[in-house]
Amino acid sequence: MKQLRFIYLFIYLASPQAFSQDINTQYYEFITKYFEMEDKYNQGYIDYISKNEYIINFFNNTKLFIEDINPDFWTDVLNDPSLIGKYPESPDTILLMSSINFLYDIYNFNMSVGYSIEQKIKRKIQFNAASGDNYGLIIPMHYPLGTVGIGAYLNFQLEDKTTSLSYENDFARLINSIDKVPFPYIEAFASINCWTAPMSIGLRFAFMPGYSEFYNLFVEDTKIETFGLHAAMDLKFYVYRDKYFFIDARADFNVDYGKFNLAFMNDRNMFQLHNSENSSYTGAYFATSADIKSKWLSFALTPKLVGELKLKDQVPYIDYFAVYGFIGVDLIYSFMDSDSEFGINSVTENINNQTYEFSTSMPKISIKDNYFSYDIRVGATIDIFYQSLSFEYAIFSKSFSVMFIPFVYRFAAEPKL
């Protein structure tokens, strides 16, 4: 009976399952000791890579390579992981050490960038939600009778250094480029004046096309896709006028929906150096991918006070020149849903330049939030004949908008002053 149990035990220990379990245990203990020695221990990271089949395979091949030289050497490496630096001639050793160190850096990066992604996308949403209403002077409100027109506006930001990432990798550069992506809108609008009442009601509709060729003018080698819809009602109220100056108050009610996807156009190769004994510049190249997907729904109220310079006797006529400026407050409530994922697709060691599969994704960064924000918006507009050119700036978000209207038509009537 004892002999039979011994046979069963021998078969079990010799089985691939037992060998796999032994390798997994050694691998877990090895990476734990290694990062403890490097003073970089992170239990979350250890658990994350402990089941990585590609690194386990590199570890197993390294074990076979070292044991083929001398089994005692492998025991020494398990007790002191720093000794693995003695075997730079093994591609698997380079792949093993480069992989665990590269993933360590990217894992910690991945855990810390959610705030930056969230703040940069919120900033774009905040400005986007309340743009579009700066398309022309119509004071006094009941002359002319109404206005129709088409135009385009472009929203963009200066880079926000406070939320930009200082990591020297392409993932960080992709996130930082969110600030550089402009959002173009094509808009149609119409307004009607409330007869002799000193106010007008206007409607605006705009959409944001997603032409990647346009975005590549601003951000190279990056796949950018956008789509947006914007609708608004504008109320304008007569306040004051004399021979040269006019003042009106406005209230814009906006609804803005959009999608924004940002990804690498092609795999980016990042190099991880592994310092070994008796070797120089050994390491591996990792082909990486990234995908940031966001969508939002915003509701905005923007009260404005507008002052204009225009001769009063030219009010009802189309061939006029006018300059005006405004100041307003954006009050915005938004719903945001964003998912970001960074991955490694393959690895190439730089000894024999052999490429190996390495399909690994970082934990997904998911952001779901609904929040209130506000900003102060200032702007200026110039009207000449059928054209209008406007500039806006939001003080808190450091955002800009440029709007050009190639055609605006005003239904005129003789003023009854």
Salt bridges, closest charged atoms under 4 A:
GLU67 OE2 - LYS63 NZ 2.83
GLU118 OE2 - LYS122 NZ 3.08
ASP133 OD1 - LYS236 NZ 3.44
GLU159 OE1 - LYS161 NZ 3.67
GLU168 OE1 - ARG173 NH1 3.52
ASP170 OD1 - ARG173 NH2 2.85
ASP170 OD2 - ARG268 NH1 3.97
ASP179 OD2 - LYS120 NZ 2.44
ASP179 OD1 - ARG123 NH1 3.05
GLU187 OE2 - ARG204 NH1 3.46
ASP221 OD2 - ARG268 NE 3.34
GLU225 OE2 - LYS223 NZ 3.72
ASP234 OD2 - ARG204 NE 2.91
ASP248 OD1 - ARG250 NE 2.84
ASP252 OD2 - LYS304 NZ 3.59
ASP256 OD1 - HIS230 ND1 2.85
ASP291 OD2 - LYS293 NZ 3.77
ASP330 OD2 - ARG377 NE 2.84
ASP337 OD2 - LYS368 NZ 2.82
ASP369 OD2 - LYS122 NZ 2.77
ASP383 OD2 - ARG410 NH2 3.77
GLU392 OE2 - LYS304 NZ 3.87
GLU392 OE2 - ARG377 NH1 3.35
